[in-house]
Amino acid sequence: MKPQSKIKFVNKEKSLFFPTLRKRVDAYFEDNNLSRTGNSTMVLKSIVLLTIYIVPFILLLTLQPTFSISLGLWFLMGLGVAGIGMSVMHDANHGAYSKNKTVNSLMGYTLNLVGGSADNWKLQHNILHHTYTNVVDMDEDIQDRLVLRFSPHTNVKFYHRLQWLYAFGFYGLLTLYWVLAKDFVQYFLFKRTGVNANSKAENQKFLLKLVSLKVVYFFIMLVAPTLLFGIPFVQVLLGFLLMHFVAGIILTVVFQLAHTVEGTSHPRPNEHGTIENDWAIHQLETTVNFSRRSKLLSWYVGGLNFQIEHHLFPRVCHVHYPALSEIVRTTAEEFGIPYMENKTFVQAVRSHIATLHRFGRLPSLNEAIA
């Protein structure tokens, strides 16, 4: 990963697209007397998703049902983990959940409740992914993972030819890797690259907080059920793994459907560290919406099917994205900028599989030069 300050966007053609769009979006909120942050719908959704995560765990401990029923409860918890990640902590850590910073901070730490680190996530997602979308070595969301290749600019291996078949199995490992190791890997990586600009003393507190968080999380989820409630450890472990497998697949697929699909670009900076494009136009060229008309899916995934709107206006709560999408689409068409979308979830998944298939066969940049 390169130091973030070395890559810049240059609006070479002096496009007025984003200034125009921003005025129209501002007018939408002013004319309708609406707040850019969440509303009662957001609060109700948070209660529902936190309930789906917390109540099944309480039932597991107190009722101690049969193994098959307990697996069903762990499965529900997996749905809750993914829902909290997409619909609650995501908006909060962008400062879009509420006008109140304390509320945003509190709801942002729901990520800690499911085993992650809100502080690390803000650095990885808000700074790197949102600024350098689909830019290799900068955007961690398209970083190659073990046997998976998400960029045409990285080295292709022989096994990548089959990644379109095995990818979804590895997606199920995402949140498990996250709670076990990813936060520590990112901590040291962000320190080394300068993304984390804290002082030495601040980082010592950061690391202590991170270790403490993990100890408490694993004690509650894995140790306490056996030690305090007498539930067989193997049963707890299998349920825990199922929960993370469900959450991992959902979260990874939803995020990949926005950027690792057909039609998106993967630009690279020139020798001066410059990407000659307007930042906002770059977002439209690297992002694809999906299932904009599905109210149920939009509710559950927290508007992440409106990734274009989210990338352009990350501090606007996702409950407003359906309305904003029409403003963005018509403005983009007016300026001759592509507004890409897959009409259905199935269409988006097929597009993702096709991209995985293509990236598994494309020569890497190094091979092409050689």
N, C-alpha and C positions, 0 to 999 in steps of 0.2 A: 504493500500500500504506500502510495506516494504522499508526501506532505500536502495537506489540502490547499495551502496557500499558493501552490505553484501552478494550479490550473485555473484559468479564468475564461469566462464567456465574453465574447466581443460581438456586440450587435452591429455587425459591419454594414448591413443595409439600412440601419436606422429604422427598423420596423416599429410602427405605432400600434401593433396588435395588442400588446399587454396593457399599455396605458389606456387604450380604448376599452378593452375588456374590463379593466379595473373600475373605470368610471361607470360602466353599465351595471356591474355587480354592486358597487356602492349605491347606485340609484335604486336598485332592486330592494335593498335592505331599508333604505330611507323612505322610499315610497310606500312600502308595506309595513313600516314601523316595526321592524323585526330586529332582534338581537342576532349577532353572528354566532353566538355560542348556543349551548343546548337549551332544551325546554323540558316540559313535563314528560314528553315522550322519551327523552333521553334518560330521565330519572327512573321512569317505570322500567325501561329496558335494562338498566343497570341492576335494579332489584331482581328482575326475573333471572338474568344471567348469573348473578352472584348466588341466587337461591339454587339454581341448577348445579352449581359447583359445591356449595357448602352443605345443603340439606342432605344429599345422598351420602356424604361422608359421615354426617351425624347419625344417619340411619344405619350405616355399616357398623358403627361403633356400639350403638345402643341396642339395636334389634338383632344384630349378628345373624342375618338371614342365611339361607343355603348358598353354596358356592355359586351356583348359576345365577341366582338373584343378585348376589353381591357383585358379580361381573357386570350385570346390567346396570347397577348403580355406579360402578367405576366408569362404564361407558358413558353414562349421563354426565359424569364429572368431566370426561374428556370433551364433551360438547360444551360444557360450561367454561372450561379452560380456554378453548378456542374462541368462544363468544366474548369472554372478558378481554382477551387479547385484541380482538378485532373491533369490538363495539364500545368498550369502556376505557381501558387504559390508553388506547391509541389516541382518541380525541383528547383525553386529559393531558397526556404528555406532550401534545402539540399546543396546549393552552386553549383548546377549543371547547372543552366540556362546559366551562362556566366562566363568567366574568371575574369570579373570585379566585385569586391565585392559590389560596389555601385549599379550596375545593379541588382545583385542578391537581395540586400536589397530592392530596389525599387519594383521589380517584386514580391518579397515575400510579400510585404504589399498590394498586390491585395487581400489577404485574409481579410485585414481590410476593403477593399472596399465593400466586401459582408457581413460585419458584424462580422467577427471573429477577433481573436487576433493572429498575426503572432508570437509574442514573446511567448505566452502560447503554441502555437502549436509546436514550436521547442522543447520545454521541453517534452511535452507529446509524440510526434511522433518520433523525431530524437533520443532522449535519451532512453525513456522507451520502445516504441514499437520496434524499430530497434535493440535494445540490447537484450531485454528479450521477444522475440516473443513467444506468446502462453504460457508464464509463468504466472500462476494465481497470483494475488496480485501485479504484476509488470507491465504487459502489459494492458494498459487501453482499448485497442481495444477489448479485450475479457472479460472485466469487465461486470458482470451482470447488466442489465438495467431494472429497475422496474419489469416487468413480463417476462423478457427475460433471458435465461441462455446460456452462450457461453463457459462454461468450465465444464469438468466432475468432477472438484474438488470443486465446490461450492455446497451449499445446494439446493437440488431439492424440488420444491413445487408442489402441486397438479395441479396448473394451467399450469405448464410447459408442461404438456402432450399435450396441444393444441397450443403451441407456434409456431409450424410449420404452423399453419393456420393464426394466428393473427400477426405474426412478421412483415410482410411487411407494415401493417398499422402503426405500431409503428416506423418503419424505416423512414416513412414520417415526423416524428416529430424531427428527428435528428438536422437539421440545425436550426430549430426554437428554440429548447432547447439550442443549441450552442450559438446563438446570445443573448438569454434572460438570461441564467443562467450559462451555462457550463464554460465559461471563468472565472467567479467569483469563482465557486466551485473549479476549478483547481488552481486558484491563491492561495487560502488559503490552499488547499491540498498540493501543491508543496512546499509551505513555511514550513508547518508542517513536511513533510517527508524529507526535505533537498534537494529535486530535484532542487528547486530554491535556489541558494546559494548567492543571492544578499544581500547587506547590508540593514539595516533598512531604510536608506535614499533612497537607490535605489528602494526598494519595495514601498515606499510611492509615488515615481514618477511613478512607474509601475502601481500602482492602480489608480492614478489620470489620467494617460494616458488611461487606460482601461475604466474608467467611461466616460471620455470625448469622446472616440471613440463611445461608445454605444449611448450617447446623440445625437451626430451628425448623426449617422446612422439612428436612429429611427425618428429624426426630418426630415431628407431628405426623407425617405421612407414612413412615415405614416402621419406626421404633415404637411409638406410643400405642398403636393398635395391638401389637403383640405384648409389649411389656405391661401396659396398663389395663388392656381389655381382654387379653388372652386369645386373640384371634391368631390362628396359625400363620407364621411368617410367610410361608410359601404362598398362601392364599392372598395375603396382603401384597406381596411382591408382584404376583401375576396381575392382580387388579391394577396396581400402580403402573405397570408396563402397558397394560391395555389402555388406560386413561391417556398416557402420553402418546401412544401410537395413534389413537383417534385424533387427539389435538394436533399432533404433528402433521398428519396427512391434510387435515382441513386447513390449517394455517399456511402450510407451504403451497398447497395447490392454489388457494385464493390469492396469495401474493405473487406467485409465478404467472398467473393468468393475466396480469397487468403488464408485464414487461418481457417475459420470455415466451412470446407468441409471434406468429407471422406478421410481418409489416413493420415491426419496431426496428429502429436503427441502433447501432452500437458505435458511436463516433469516438475517435481518438484525438487527443490534442496534438497540435503540430509541435515542431522542435522548440518552439518558444513557450510551450505549455498553454497554448490558447486554443479554445474551441470557437471557431468563427461562426457563431450562431447566437441569436437572442435566447436567453435562458428559458423564457416561457415557450418559445417555439420548440426548443429542444425537448421540453417536457411532453409536448404533443407528439413529437416524432418518436419518442421512446416509450410511450404509454398507450395502452388500449383499454377501453371500458368493456364491460360485458353485462348482459342481462339487466339493462337499465330499467326495463319495464316490470321486473319481478319485485313486487313489494315485500314478499316474504324473504327472499334471498337478501335483498337490500337491508332489511331489518336485522337479519342475523349477522351478516358480514360487516356491518357498520359502515355501509356506503363504500367499501373498498372495491366494489364493482364500478364505482365512479372515480377511478384513480386519476383521470385527467383533472377533474375538478379538485380532487384532494391535493394533487401536486401543485396546482396553481394557487390554491387558497387553503393551505394546511391549517390555518388558524380559524377556519370556519367549520362549525360542527357539521358532521355528515348528514344530519337530518335535513339540511338545506340543499344538498347536492342534486336531488332530482330537479328542482326548480332551476338551479344554476346551470345544469347541463345544457339546457336549451339555449341559454344566453351564450355559453361558451361555444356550442356547436355552430350557431348562426354567425357569431363573430369570426370564428375560424374560417368558415366558408366564405365570408365577406373578404377576408384577407388571403384567400387561396391556400390556407393551411389545412392539412389533412386532420380530420377528427375521426380517429379509428375506434371501431367498436365491434364486438361480436354480439350478435343479437341474443344468443342464449348461452347458458352455462355449458351445455354439451358442445356447442360450436367452439367455445373458448378452450375447453379441454382438448378437443381435437387439434386446434391450432397449436396448443402447447406441445402436444405429442409430436406434431409435425416439425416443430422447431427443435425439439430434442433429437429427433431423427436426423434433421439437417445438420445440426451442430456436431453430431456424432460422426459425420462423414466429411465435413468441410476441412480442408487443410488449415492448420494453424498459420498465423501470420509469419512465424519464423520459417515454417516449411515452404510457404509460398515464396518467400524471399530467396531461400536456398535453391 
